[in-house]
């Protein structure tokens, strides 16, 4: 199982927003919700739109390109909960933020 990779510091991830980071060559969206930091694949399943740039409401991010929505905490597609993007573990150690690329 891969280990955690440092992707920045807490200040890099403002509350209520998403930010794309690259972890071992993979584009990952890190979101700062009220209850912590969460990481999912950054590419929408539909046409690979950038999820990190989508609007966030009630823990759901909507792809800015065509409106597909994902539960940030799980990566599940809202329109069809049988599918979704990968979710990754996030670890905060002091100010450092780390992501581990182990699929659920």
Backbone torsions as a table, in degrees:
resi	resn	phi	psi	omega
1	UNK	NA	129.5	179.6
2	UNK	-62.8	154.8	178.1
3	UNK	-89.6	-179.9	178.5
4	UNK	-76.3	140.3	179.6
5	UNK	-117.4	129.7	178.4
6	UNK	-66.9	129.0	-179.0
7	UNK	-118.6	-1.2	178.9
8	UNK	151.8	-163.8	177.5
9	UNK	-118.4	163.7	-176.8
10	UNK	-49.1	-42.2	-177.0
11	UNK	-63.2	-19.1	178.7
12	UNK	-73.7	-12.7	-174.1
13	UNK	-124.2	83.8	-177.3
14	UNK	-66.4	146.9	179.2
15	UNK	-55.9	138.9	176.3
16	UNK	78.3	13.9	-176.5
17	UNK	-134.9	166.7	174.8
18	UNK	-118.8	156.3	178.4
19	UNK	-146.2	137.7	178.7
20	UNK	-87.2	135.1	173.2
21	UNK	-129.1	161.6	176.8
22	UNK	-111.8	123.6	179.7
23	UNK	-122.9	114.1	179.7
24	UNK	49.4	42.4	177.6
25	UNK	83.6	-3.2	-178.7
26	UNK	-102.0	137.2	176.2
27	UNK	-81.9	119.3	-176.2
28	UNK	-123.2	136.3	175.4
29	UNK	-98.0	125.3	176.1
30	UNK	-108.6	126.3	-177.9
31	UNK	-116.5	141.2	177.3
32	UNK	-107.3	101.2	176.2
33	UNK	-96.6	174.9	-178.4
34	UNK	-56.9	-33.2	-175.7
35	UNK	-102.6	12.6	175.1
36	UNK	141.2	-170.1	-180.0
37	UNK	-101.5	140.3	-178.8
38	UNK	-134.6	149.2	-179.4
39	UNK	-131.4	133.7	175.5
40	UNK	-138.2	166.4	173.6
41	UNK	-56.1	142.0	-177.7
42	UNK	-82.4	-15.0	-172.7
43	UNK	-99.2	119.9	177.6
44	UNK	-59.4	143.7	179.9
45	UNK	-65.3	-24.8	-174.6
46	UNK	-72.3	-63.7	-177.8
47	UNK	-138.7	25.5	176.7
48	UNK	62.5	33.7	175.4
49	UNK	-66.4	155.1	-176.8
50	UNK	-79.6	100.2	-177.7
51	UNK	-60.5	-31.7	-178.2
52	UNK	-61.1	-21.5	-178.6
53	UNK	-94.0	-1.5	-176.6
54	UNK	-81.6	156.9	176.1
55	UNK	-68.4	147.8	-178.5
56	UNK	-117.2	131.6	176.3
57	UNK	-147.0	125.7	177.7
58	UNK	52.5	43.1	177.0
59	UNK	76.3	13.7	179.3
60	UNK	-121.5	132.7	175.0
61	UNK	-106.3	139.5	179.5
62	UNK	-112.4	127.4	-179.8
63	UNK	-58.2	129.9	-177.5
64	UNK	-71.3	-12.3	-177.8
65	UNK	-85.5	-49.8	-173.6
66	UNK	-137.4	9.3	170.3
67	UNK	85.3	11.1	174.8
68	UNK	-71.6	138.2	-174.7
69	UNK	-117.2	142.3	-177.1
70	UNK	-130.0	138.5	172.4
71	UNK	-72.5	117.9	-174.6
72	UNK	-63.5	-37.8	-176.7
73	UNK	-69.3	-23.0	-176.1
74	UNK	-123.0	-21.2	-175.1
75	UNK	83.9	0.2	-176.4
76	UNK	-69.9	136.5	175.8
77	UNK	-73.0	124.6	-176.8
78	UNK	-64.3	-40.5	-176.9
79	UNK	-70.7	-22.3	178.9
80	UNK	-152.3	90.2	-174.4
81	UNK	-63.5	-3.6	176.5
82	UNK	-75.5	-15.2	-178.4
83	UNK	-131.5	171.8	177.7
84	UNK	174.1	-175.4	176.1
85	UNK	-97.4	162.4	179.8
86	UNK	-68.0	145.4	176.1
87	UNK	-111.4	143.8	-177.7
88	UNK	-126.3	153.3	178.2
89	UNK	-74.5	140.4	175.7
90	UNK	-118.9	137.6	179.2
91	UNK	-126.2	131.6	175.1
92	UNK	-112.6	122.6	-178.6
93	UNK	-125.4	100.5	-173.0
94	UNK	66.9	-118.6	176.8
95	UNK	-96.4	-14.9	-177.4
96	UNK	-75.4	138.7	176.4
97	UNK	-114.7	130.5	-178.1
98	UNK	-129.4	148.5	179.0
99	UNK	-126.3	141.9	176.2
100	UNK	-115.4	128.9	-176.6
101	UNK	-86.9	44.3	175.4
102	UNK	-99.7	117.3	178.8
103	UNK	-63.3	150.0	174.8
104	UNK	-62.8	NA	NA
